[in-house]
Amino acid sequence: MGSTAEQPVTREDLEEELRRTIGGAGEKVEDRKVGIVAGVAIAGGIALLAAYLIGRRIGRVRSTVVEIRRI
């Protein structure tokens, strides 16, 4: 890293610094991608199951049972 007073910052300098900064984080995400996807899928399944069970309970509470007798 030199002084920028002597040389202007070029596009290549910016690209190199960005790759160096983001490169480490990108590799970490790639390594854990399968675990992240599995965690999101499991959380989504649990949320879907909870919504189904809550909706089923509310439907049972609000529904009216009508008994028809033949005389």
PyMOL Python script that loads the backbone (N, CA, C, O; Angstrom):
from pymol import cmd

cmd.read_pdbstr("""\
ATOM      1  N   MET A   1       0.837  -1.165   0.000  1.00  0.00           N
ATOM      2  CA  MET A   1       0.000   0.000   0.000  1.00  0.00           C
ATOM      3  C   MET A   1       0.887   1.235   0.000  1.00  0.00           C
ATOM      4  O   MET A   1       1.542   1.558   0.991  1.00  0.00           O
ATOM      5  N   GLY A   2       0.889   1.894  -1.105  1.00  0.00           N
ATOM      6  CA  GLY A   2       1.692   3.101  -1.201  1.00  0.00           C
ATOM      7  C   GLY A   2       0.842   4.335  -0.997  1.00  0.00           C
ATOM      8  O   GLY A   2      -0.370   4.254  -0.800  1.00  0.00           O
ATOM      9  N   SER A   3       1.483   5.446  -1.047  1.00  0.00           N
ATOM     10  CA  SER A   3       0.784   6.712  -0.894  1.00  0.00           C
ATOM     11  C   SER A   3       0.044   7.029  -2.179  1.00  0.00           C
ATOM     12  O   SER A   3       0.595   6.852  -3.265  1.00  0.00           O
ATOM     13  N   THR A   4      -1.181   7.490  -2.082  1.00  0.00           N
ATOM     14  CA  THR A   4      -1.970   7.809  -3.273  1.00  0.00           C
ATOM     15  C   THR A   4      -1.627   9.196  -3.811  1.00  0.00           C
ATOM     16  O   THR A   4      -2.105   9.576  -4.880  1.00  0.00           O
ATOM     17  N   ALA A   5      -0.810   9.952  -3.091  1.00  0.00           N
ATOM     18  CA  ALA A   5      -0.424  11.280  -3.563  1.00  0.00           C
ATOM     19  C   ALA A   5       0.488  11.170  -4.774  1.00  0.00           C
ATOM     20  O   ALA A   5       0.483  12.048  -5.637  1.00  0.00           O
ATOM     21  N   GLU A   6       1.270  10.101  -4.844  1.00  0.00           N
ATOM     22  CA  GLU A   6       2.185   9.929  -5.958  1.00  0.00           C
ATOM     23  C   GLU A   6       1.501   9.320  -7.170  1.00  0.00           C
ATOM     24  O   GLU A   6       1.795   9.705  -8.302  1.00  0.00           O
ATOM     25  N   GLN A   7       0.580   8.363  -6.950  1.00  0.00           N
ATOM     26  CA  GLN A   7      -0.081   7.694  -8.055  1.00  0.00           C
ATOM     27  C   GLN A   7      -1.596   7.757  -7.856  1.00  0.00           C
ATOM     28  O   GLN A   7      -2.085   7.608  -6.737  1.00  0.00           O
ATOM     29  N   PRO A   8      -2.328   7.976  -8.936  1.00  0.00           N
ATOM     30  CA  PRO A   8      -3.787   7.953  -8.808  1.00  0.00           C
ATOM     31  C   PRO A   8      -4.275   6.516  -8.631  1.00  0.00           C
ATOM     32  O   PRO A   8      -3.615   5.571  -9.062  1.00  0.00           O
ATOM     33  N   VAL A   9      -5.416   6.364  -8.007  1.00  0.00           N
ATOM     34  CA  VAL A   9      -5.992   5.039  -7.793  1.00  0.00           C
ATOM     35  C   VAL A   9      -6.604   4.582  -9.120  1.00  0.00           C
ATOM     36  O   VAL A   9      -7.405   5.288  -9.732  1.00  0.00           O
ATOM     37  N   THR A  10      -6.208   3.395  -9.538  1.00  0.00           N
ATOM     38  CA  THR A  10      -6.719   2.881 -10.814  1.00  0.00           C
ATOM     39  C   THR A  10      -7.829   1.865 -10.563  1.00  0.00           C
ATOM     40  O   THR A  10      -8.068   1.418  -9.441  1.00  0.00           O
ATOM     41  N   ARG A  11      -8.484   1.528 -11.648  1.00  0.00           N
ATOM     42  CA  ARG A  11      -9.557   0.536 -11.570  1.00  0.00           C
ATOM     43  C   ARG A  11      -9.008  -0.805 -11.097  1.00  0.00           C
ATOM     44  O   ARG A  11      -9.652  -1.500 -10.310  1.00  0.00           O
ATOM     45  N   GLU A  12      -7.839  -1.165 -11.567  1.00  0.00           N
ATOM     46  CA  GLU A  12      -7.224  -2.428 -11.172  1.00  0.00           C
ATOM     47  C   GLU A  12      -6.940  -2.456  -9.667  1.00  0.00           C
ATOM     48  O   GLU A  12      -7.116  -3.488  -9.019  1.00  0.00           O
ATOM     49  N   ASP A  13      -6.504  -1.327  -9.118  1.00  0.00           N
ATOM     50  CA  ASP A  13      -6.255  -1.253  -7.673  1.00  0.00           C
ATOM     51  C   ASP A  13      -7.540  -1.504  -6.889  1.00  0.00           C
ATOM     52  O   ASP A  13      -7.544  -2.249  -5.908  1.00  0.00           O
ATOM     53  N   LEU A  14      -8.622  -0.881  -7.326  1.00  0.00           N
ATOM     54  CA  LEU A  14      -9.909  -1.061  -6.651  1.00  0.00           C
ATOM     55  C   LEU A  14     -10.395  -2.504  -6.758  1.00  0.00           C
ATOM     56  O   LEU A  14     -10.868  -3.078  -5.777  1.00  0.00           O
ATOM     57  N   GLU A  15     -10.277  -3.089  -7.957  1.00  0.00           N
ATOM     58  CA  GLU A  15     -10.717  -4.477  -8.145  1.00  0.00           C
ATOM     59  C   GLU A  15      -9.910  -5.440  -7.280  1.00  0.00           C
ATOM     60  O   GLU A  15     -10.465  -6.359  -6.678  1.00  0.00           O
ATOM     61  N   GLU A  16      -8.605  -5.223  -7.223  1.00  0.00           N
ATOM     62  CA  GLU A  16      -7.738  -6.093  -6.422  1.00  0.00           C
ATOM     63  C   GLU A  16      -8.091  -6.002  -4.932  1.00  0.00           C
ATOM     64  O   GLU A  16      -8.165  -7.022  -4.247  1.00  0.00           O
ATOM     65  N   GLU A  17      -8.304  -4.800  -4.445  1.00  0.00           N
ATOM     66  CA  GLU A  17      -8.647  -4.611  -3.034  1.00  0.00           C
ATOM     67  C   GLU A  17     -10.015  -5.218  -2.715  1.00  0.00           C
ATOM     68  O   GLU A  17     -10.201  -5.817  -1.655  1.00  0.00           O
ATOM     69  N   LEU A  18     -10.964  -5.061  -3.630  1.00  0.00           N
ATOM     70  CA  LEU A  18     -12.302  -5.629  -3.429  1.00  0.00           C
ATOM     71  C   LEU A  18     -12.245  -7.155  -3.417  1.00  0.00           C
ATOM     72  O   LEU A  18     -12.876  -7.789  -2.572  1.00  0.00           O
ATOM     73  N   ARG A  19     -11.502  -7.743  -4.338  1.00  0.00           N
ATOM     74  CA  ARG A  19     -11.358  -9.210  -4.361  1.00  0.00           C
ATOM     75  C   ARG A  19     -10.682  -9.709  -3.082  1.00  0.00           C
ATOM     76  O   ARG A  19     -11.066 -10.745  -2.541  1.00  0.00           O
ATOM     77  N   ARG A  20      -9.700  -8.988  -2.611  1.00  0.00           N
ATOM     78  CA  ARG A  20      -8.997  -9.377  -1.396  1.00  0.00           C
ATOM     79  C   ARG A  20      -9.930  -9.285  -0.172  1.00  0.00           C
ATOM     80  O   ARG A  20      -9.888 -10.133   0.720  1.00  0.00           O
ATOM     81  N   THR A  21     -10.761  -8.251  -0.150  1.00  0.00           N
ATOM     82  CA  THR A  21     -11.663  -8.054   0.985  1.00  0.00           C
ATOM     83  C   THR A  21     -12.803  -9.063   0.970  1.00  0.00           C
ATOM     84  O   THR A  21     -13.096  -9.677   1.995  1.00  0.00           O
ATOM     85  N   ILE A  22     -13.444  -9.239  -0.171  1.00  0.00           N
ATOM     86  CA  ILE A  22     -14.622 -10.106  -0.272  1.00  0.00           C
ATOM     87  C   ILE A  22     -14.229 -11.564  -0.450  1.00  0.00           C
ATOM     88  O   ILE A  22     -15.020 -12.449  -0.124  1.00  0.00           O
ATOM     89  N   GLY A  23     -13.067 -11.835  -0.940  1.00  0.00           N
ATOM     90  CA  GLY A  23     -12.644 -13.201  -1.220  1.00  0.00           C
ATOM     91  C   GLY A  23     -12.751 -14.131  -0.029  1.00  0.00           C
ATOM     92  O   GLY A  23     -13.232 -15.254  -0.178  1.00  0.00           O
ATOM     93  N   GLY A  24     -12.330 -13.714   1.124  1.00  0.00           N
ATOM     94  CA  GLY A  24     -12.380 -14.549   2.322  1.00  0.00           C
ATOM     95  C   GLY A  24     -13.805 -14.839   2.750  1.00  0.00           C
ATOM     96  O   GLY A  24     -14.124 -15.963   3.136  1.00  0.00           O
ATOM     97  N   ALA A  25     -14.655 -13.841   2.685  1.00  0.00           N
ATOM     98  CA  ALA A  25     -16.052 -14.031   3.089  1.00  0.00           C
ATOM     99  C   ALA A  25     -16.776 -14.938   2.103  1.00  0.00           C
ATOM    100  O   ALA A  25     -17.599 -15.759   2.508  1.00  0.00           O
ATOM    101  N   GLY A  26     -16.483 -14.800   0.826  1.00  0.00           N
ATOM    102  CA  GLY A  26     -17.117 -15.634  -0.190  1.00  0.00           C
ATOM    103  C   GLY A  26     -16.776 -17.098  -0.023  1.00  0.00           C
ATOM    104  O   GLY A  26     -17.628 -17.963  -0.222  1.00  0.00           O
ATOM    105  N   GLU A  27     -15.539 -17.383   0.341  1.00  0.00           N
ATOM    106  CA  GLU A  27     -15.124 -18.768   0.544  1.00  0.00           C
ATOM    107  C   GLU A  27     -15.815 -19.371   1.767  1.00  0.00           C
ATOM    108  O   GLU A  27     -16.198 -20.541   1.749  1.00  0.00           O
ATOM    109  N   LYS A  28     -15.974 -18.585   2.816  1.00  0.00           N
ATOM    110  CA  LYS A  28     -16.638 -19.085   4.020  1.00  0.00           C
ATOM    111  C   LYS A  28     -18.095 -19.429   3.732  1.00  0.00           C
ATOM    112  O   LYS A  28     -18.608 -20.438   4.216  1.00  0.00           O
ATOM    113  N   VAL A  29     -18.756 -18.592   2.947  1.00  0.00           N
ATOM    114  CA  VAL A  29     -20.157 -18.853   2.604  1.00  0.00           C
ATOM    115  C   VAL A  29     -20.256 -20.098   1.736  1.00  0.00           C
ATOM    116  O   VAL A  29     -21.155 -20.915   1.939  1.00  0.00           O
ATOM    117  N   GLU A  30     -19.365 -20.260   0.785  1.00  0.00           N
ATOM    118  CA  GLU A  30     -19.385 -21.441  -0.082  1.00  0.00           C
ATOM    119  C   GLU A  30     -19.173 -22.715   0.720  1.00  0.00           C
ATOM    120  O   GLU A  30     -19.787 -23.742   0.428  1.00  0.00           O
ATOM    121  N   ASP A  31     -18.312 -22.658   1.726  1.00  0.00           N
ATOM    122  CA  ASP A  31     -18.046 -23.836   2.544  1.00  0.00           C
ATOM    123  C   ASP A  31     -19.274 -24.240   3.362  1.00  0.00           C
ATOM    124  O   ASP A  31     -19.501 -25.428   3.590  1.00  0.00           O
ATOM    125  N   ARG A  32     -20.047 -23.285   3.793  1.00  0.00           N
ATOM    126  CA  ARG A  32     -21.201 -23.561   4.660  1.00  0.00           C
ATOM    127  C   ARG A  32     -22.534 -23.508   3.926  1.00  0.00           C
ATOM    128  O   ARG A  32     -23.587 -23.526   4.564  1.00  0.00           O
ATOM    129  N   LYS A  33     -22.507 -23.443   2.615  1.00  0.00           N
ATOM    130  CA  LYS A  33     -23.733 -23.270   1.832  1.00  0.00           C
ATOM    131  C   LYS A  33     -24.737 -24.393   2.071  1.00  0.00           C
ATOM    132  O   LYS A  33     -25.929 -24.122   2.213  1.00  0.00           O
ATOM    133  N   VAL A  34     -24.293 -25.630   2.119  1.00  0.00           N
ATOM    134  CA  VAL A  34     -25.194 -26.768   2.314  1.00  0.00           C
ATOM    135  C   VAL A  34     -25.873 -26.677   3.681  1.00  0.00           C
ATOM    136  O   VAL A  34     -27.075 -26.916   3.794  1.00  0.00           O
ATOM    137  N   GLY A  35     -25.122 -26.339   4.695  1.00  0.00           N
ATOM    138  CA  GLY A  35     -25.686 -26.200   6.037  1.00  0.00           C
ATOM    139  C   GLY A  35     -26.690 -25.062   6.128  1.00  0.00           C
ATOM    140  O   GLY A  35     -27.717 -25.181   6.795  1.00  0.00           O
ATOM    141  N   ILE A  36     -26.390 -23.961   5.456  1.00  0.00           N
ATOM    142  CA  ILE A  36     -27.294 -22.815   5.466  1.00  0.00           C
ATOM    143  C   ILE A  36     -28.598 -23.170   4.770  1.00  0.00           C
ATOM    144  O   ILE A  36     -29.677 -22.866   5.280  1.00  0.00           O
ATOM    145  N   VAL A  37     -28.510 -23.808   3.612  1.00  0.00           N
ATOM    146  CA  VAL A  37     -29.716 -24.205   2.870  1.00  0.00           C
ATOM    147  C   VAL A  37     -30.538 -25.197   3.688  1.00  0.00           C
ATOM    148  O   VAL A  37     -31.764 -25.093   3.725  1.00  0.00           O
ATOM    149  N   ALA A  38     -29.893 -26.142   4.334  1.00  0.00           N
ATOM    150  CA  ALA A  38     -30.610 -27.118   5.157  1.00  0.00           C
ATOM    151  C   ALA A  38     -31.297 -26.424   6.336  1.00  0.00           C
ATOM    152  O   ALA A  38     -32.444 -26.741   6.654  1.00  0.00           O
ATOM    153  N   GLY A  39     -30.627 -25.506   6.971  1.00  0.00           N
ATOM    154  CA  GLY A  39     -31.215 -24.776   8.094  1.00  0.00           C
ATOM    155  C   GLY A  39     -32.433 -23.963   7.672  1.00  0.00           C
ATOM    156  O   GLY A  39     -33.442 -23.939   8.377  1.00  0.00           O
ATOM    157  N   VAL A  40     -32.341 -23.299   6.527  1.00  0.00           N
ATOM    158  CA  VAL A  40     -33.472 -22.516   6.021  1.00  0.00           C
ATOM    159  C   VAL A  40     -34.638 -23.428   5.666  1.00  0.00           C
ATOM    160  O   VAL A  40     -35.790 -23.087   5.931  1.00  0.00           O
ATOM    161  N   ALA A  41     -34.355 -24.580   5.070  1.00  0.00           N
ATOM    162  CA  ALA A  41     -35.416 -25.524   4.710  1.00  0.00           C
ATOM    163  C   ALA A  41     -36.114 -26.064   5.961  1.00  0.00           C
ATOM    164  O   ALA A  41     -37.340 -26.171   5.991  1.00  0.00           O
ATOM    165  N   ILE A  42     -35.353 -26.396   6.971  1.00  0.00           N
ATOM    166  CA  ILE A  42     -35.938 -26.912   8.216  1.00  0.00           C
ATOM    167  C   ILE A  42     -36.775 -25.824   8.900  1.00  0.00           C
ATOM    168  O   ILE A  42     -37.880 -26.097   9.368  1.00  0.00           O
ATOM    169  N   ALA A  43     -36.256 -24.604   8.957  1.00  0.00           N
ATOM    170  CA  ALA A  43     -37.003 -23.499   9.575  1.00  0.00           C
ATOM    171  C   ALA A  43     -38.292 -23.225   8.803  1.00  0.00           C
ATOM    172  O   ALA A  43     -39.328 -22.955   9.411  1.00  0.00           O
ATOM    173  N   GLY A  44     -38.242 -23.290   7.489  1.00  0.00           N
ATOM    174  CA  GLY A  44     -39.440 -23.094   6.676  1.00  0.00           C
ATOM    175  C   GLY A  44     -40.466 -24.186   6.911  1.00  0.00           C
ATOM    176  O   GLY A  44     -41.664 -23.909   6.982  1.00  0.00           O
ATOM    177  N   GLY A  45     -40.008 -25.427   7.034  1.00  0.00           N
ATOM    178  CA  GLY A  45     -40.913 -26.541   7.312  1.00  0.00           C
ATOM    179  C   GLY A  45     -41.583 -26.409   8.665  1.00  0.00           C
ATOM    180  O   GLY A  45     -42.775 -26.681   8.806  1.00  0.00           O
ATOM    181  N   ILE A  46     -40.818 -25.992   9.653  1.00  0.00           N
ATOM    182  CA  ILE A  46     -41.384 -25.800  10.993  1.00  0.00           C
ATOM    183  C   ILE A  46     -42.413 -24.666  10.975  1.00  0.00           C
ATOM    184  O   ILE A  46     -43.471 -24.784  11.593  1.00  0.00           O
ATOM    185  N   ALA A  47     -42.113 -23.579  10.278  1.00  0.00           N
ATOM    186  CA  ALA A  47     -43.054 -22.464  10.189  1.00  0.00           C
ATOM    187  C   ALA A  47     -44.335 -22.889   9.473  1.00  0.00           C
ATOM    188  O   ALA A  47     -45.431 -22.505   9.879  1.00  0.00           O
ATOM    189  N   LEU A  48     -44.199 -23.676   8.416  1.00  0.00           N
ATOM    190  CA  LEU A  48     -45.365 -24.168   7.675  1.00  0.00           C
ATOM    191  C   LEU A  48     -46.208 -25.091   8.546  1.00  0.00           C
ATOM    192  O   LEU A  48     -47.435 -24.983   8.551  1.00  0.00           O
ATOM    193  N   LEU A  49     -45.575 -25.985   9.275  1.00  0.00           N
ATOM    194  CA  LEU A  49     -46.291 -26.891  10.169  1.00  0.00           C
ATOM    195  C   LEU A  49     -47.013 -26.112  11.274  1.00  0.00           C
ATOM    196  O   LEU A  49     -48.158 -26.422  11.603  1.00  0.00           O
ATOM    197  N   ALA A  50     -46.353 -25.111  11.841  1.00  0.00           N
ATOM    198  CA  ALA A  50     -46.974 -24.296  12.887  1.00  0.00           C
ATOM    199  C   ALA A  50     -48.192 -23.554  12.345  1.00  0.00           C
ATOM    200  O   ALA A  50     -49.227 -23.494  13.010  1.00  0.00           O
ATOM    201  N   ALA A  51     -48.078 -22.992  11.146  1.00  0.00           N
ATOM    202  CA  ALA A  51     -49.211 -22.278  10.549  1.00  0.00           C
ATOM    203  C   ALA A  51     -50.370 -23.228  10.297  1.00  0.00           C
ATOM    204  O   ALA A  51     -51.524 -22.867  10.525  1.00  0.00           O
ATOM    205  N   TYR A  52     -50.083 -24.428   9.833  1.00  0.00           N
ATOM    206  CA  TYR A  52     -51.129 -25.424   9.587  1.00  0.00           C
ATOM    207  C   TYR A  52     -51.839 -25.797  10.888  1.00  0.00           C
ATOM    208  O   TYR A  52     -53.068 -25.821  10.945  1.00  0.00           O
ATOM    209  N   LEU A  53     -51.062 -26.087  11.928  1.00  0.00           N
ATOM    210  CA  LEU A  53     -51.663 -26.498  13.202  1.00  0.00           C
ATOM    211  C   LEU A  53     -52.476 -25.371  13.848  1.00  0.00           C
ATOM    212  O   LEU A  53     -53.543 -25.619  14.411  1.00  0.00           O
ATOM    213  N   ILE A  54     -51.981 -24.149  13.770  1.00  0.00           N
ATOM    214  CA  ILE A  54     -52.723 -23.021  14.324  1.00  0.00           C
ATOM    215  C   ILE A  54     -54.017 -22.805  13.539  1.00  0.00           C
ATOM    216  O   ILE A  54     -55.069 -22.564  14.132  1.00  0.00           O
ATOM    217  N   GLY A  55     -53.947 -22.890  12.232  1.00  0.00           N
ATOM    218  CA  GLY A  55     -55.141 -22.733  11.399  1.00  0.00           C
ATOM    219  C   GLY A  55     -56.152 -23.832  11.642  1.00  0.00           C
ATOM    220  O   GLY A  55     -57.358 -23.588  11.639  1.00  0.00           O
ATOM    221  N   ARG A  56     -55.668 -25.029  11.850  1.00  0.00           N
ATOM    222  CA  ARG A  56     -56.566 -26.156  12.120  1.00  0.00           C
ATOM    223  C   ARG A  56     -57.287 -25.952  13.456  1.00  0.00           C
ATOM    224  O   ARG A  56     -58.484 -26.218  13.563  1.00  0.00           O
ATOM    225  N   ARG A  57     -56.572 -25.490  14.454  1.00  0.00           N
ATOM    226  CA  ARG A  57     -57.170 -25.258  15.776  1.00  0.00           C
ATOM    227  C   ARG A  57     -58.202 -24.145  15.700  1.00  0.00           C
ATOM    228  O   ARG A  57     -59.289 -24.273  16.264  1.00  0.00           O
ATOM    229  N   ILE A  58     -57.881 -23.060  15.016  1.00  0.00           N
ATOM    230  CA  ILE A  58     -58.819 -21.944  14.888  1.00  0.00           C
ATOM    231  C   ILE A  58     -60.067 -22.395  14.135  1.00  0.00           C
ATOM    232  O   ILE A  58     -61.180 -21.996  14.478  1.00  0.00           O
ATOM    233  N   GLY A  59     -59.885 -23.215  13.122  1.00  0.00           N
ATOM    234  CA  GLY A  59     -61.030 -23.728  12.368  1.00  0.00           C
ATOM    235  C   GLY A  59     -61.936 -24.590  13.228  1.00  0.00           C
ATOM    236  O   GLY A  59     -63.157 -24.553  13.079  1.00  0.00           O
ATOM    237  N   ARG A  60     -61.352 -25.359  14.118  1.00  0.00           N
ATOM    238  CA  ARG A  60     -62.137 -26.205  15.007  1.00  0.00           C
ATOM    239  C   ARG A  60     -62.918 -25.369  16.020  1.00  0.00           C
ATOM    240  O   ARG A  60     -64.064 -25.685  16.339  1.00  0.00           O
ATOM    241  N   VAL A  61     -62.307 -24.324  16.513  1.00  0.00           N
ATOM    242  CA  VAL A  61     -62.943 -23.468  17.511  1.00  0.00           C
ATOM    243  C   VAL A  61     -64.105 -22.692  16.888  1.00  0.00           C
ATOM    244  O   VAL A  61     -65.143 -22.526  17.529  1.00  0.00           O
ATOM    245  N   ARG A  62     -63.950 -22.220  15.665  1.00  0.00           N
ATOM    246  CA  ARG A  62     -64.966 -21.388  15.028  1.00  0.00           C
ATOM    247  C   ARG A  62     -66.069 -22.189  14.348  1.00  0.00           C
ATOM    248  O   ARG A  62     -67.133 -21.638  14.068  1.00  0.00           O
ATOM    249  N   SER A  63     -65.852 -23.447  14.081  1.00  0.00           N
ATOM    250  CA  SER A  63     -66.849 -24.209  13.342  1.00  0.00           C
ATOM    251  C   SER A  63     -68.018 -24.583  14.247  1.00  0.00           C
ATOM    252  O   SER A  63     -67.847 -24.824  15.442  1.00  0.00           O
ATOM    253  N   THR A  64     -69.184 -24.625  13.664  1.00  0.00           N
ATOM    254  CA  THR A  64     -70.396 -24.958  14.395  1.00  0.00           C
ATOM    255  C   THR A  64     -70.858 -26.336  13.972  1.00  0.00           C
ATOM    256  O   THR A  64     -70.869 -26.658  12.784  1.00  0.00           O
ATOM    257  N   VAL A  65     -71.236 -27.143  14.939  1.00  0.00           N
ATOM    258  CA  VAL A  65     -71.752 -28.472  14.638  1.00  0.00           C
ATOM    259  C   VAL A  65     -73.270 -28.373  14.633  1.00  0.00           C
ATOM    260  O   VAL A  65     -73.890 -27.974  15.618  1.00  0.00           O
ATOM    261  N   VAL A  66     -73.847 -28.746  13.505  1.00  0.00           N
ATOM    262  CA  VAL A  66     -75.298 -28.721  13.371  1.00  0.00           C
ATOM    263  C   VAL A  66     -75.772 -30.158  13.333  1.00  0.00           C
ATOM    264  O   VAL A  66     -75.319 -30.960  12.516  1.00  0.00           O
ATOM    265  N   GLU A  67     -76.694 -30.473  14.235  1.00  0.00           N
ATOM    266  CA  GLU A  67     -77.217 -31.839  14.305  1.00  0.00           C
ATOM    267  C   GLU A  67     -78.633 -31.829  13.712  1.00  0.00           C
ATOM    268  O   GLU A  67     -79.502 -31.060  14.123  1.00  0.00           O
ATOM    269  N   ILE A  68     -78.819 -32.696  12.753  1.00  0.00           N
ATOM    270  CA  ILE A  68     -80.126 -32.778  12.104  1.00  0.00           C
ATOM    271  C   ILE A  68     -80.724 -34.126  12.473  1.00  0.00           C
ATOM    272  O   ILE A  68     -80.105 -35.170  12.270  1.00  0.00           O
ATOM    273  N   ARG A  69     -81.939 -34.092  13.020  1.00  0.00           N
ATOM    274  CA  ARG A  69     -82.647 -35.325  13.397  1.00  0.00           C
ATOM    275  C   ARG A  69     -83.872 -35.495  12.530  1.00  0.00           C
ATOM    276  O   ARG A  69     -84.606 -34.549  12.243  1.00  0.00           O
ATOM    277  N   ARG A  70     -84.058 -36.678  12.142  1.00  0.00           N
ATOM    278  CA  ARG A  70     -85.246 -37.003  11.360  1.00  0.00           C
ATOM    279  C   ARG A  70     -86.341 -37.452  12.317  1.00  0.00           C
ATOM    280  O   ARG A  70     -86.122 -38.322  13.159  1.00  0.00           O
ATOM    281  N   ILE A  71     -87.473 -36.879  12.188  1.00  0.00           N
ATOM    282  CA  ILE A  71     -88.568 -37.208  13.097  1.00  0.00           C
ATOM    283  C   ILE A  71     -89.636 -38.001  12.350  1.00  0.00           C
ATOM    284  O   ILE A  71     -90.649 -38.378  12.939  1.00  0.00           O
TER     285      ILE A  71
END
""", "prot")
cmd.dss("prot")
cmd.show_as("cartoon", "prot")
cmd.util.cbc("prot")
cmd.orient("prot")
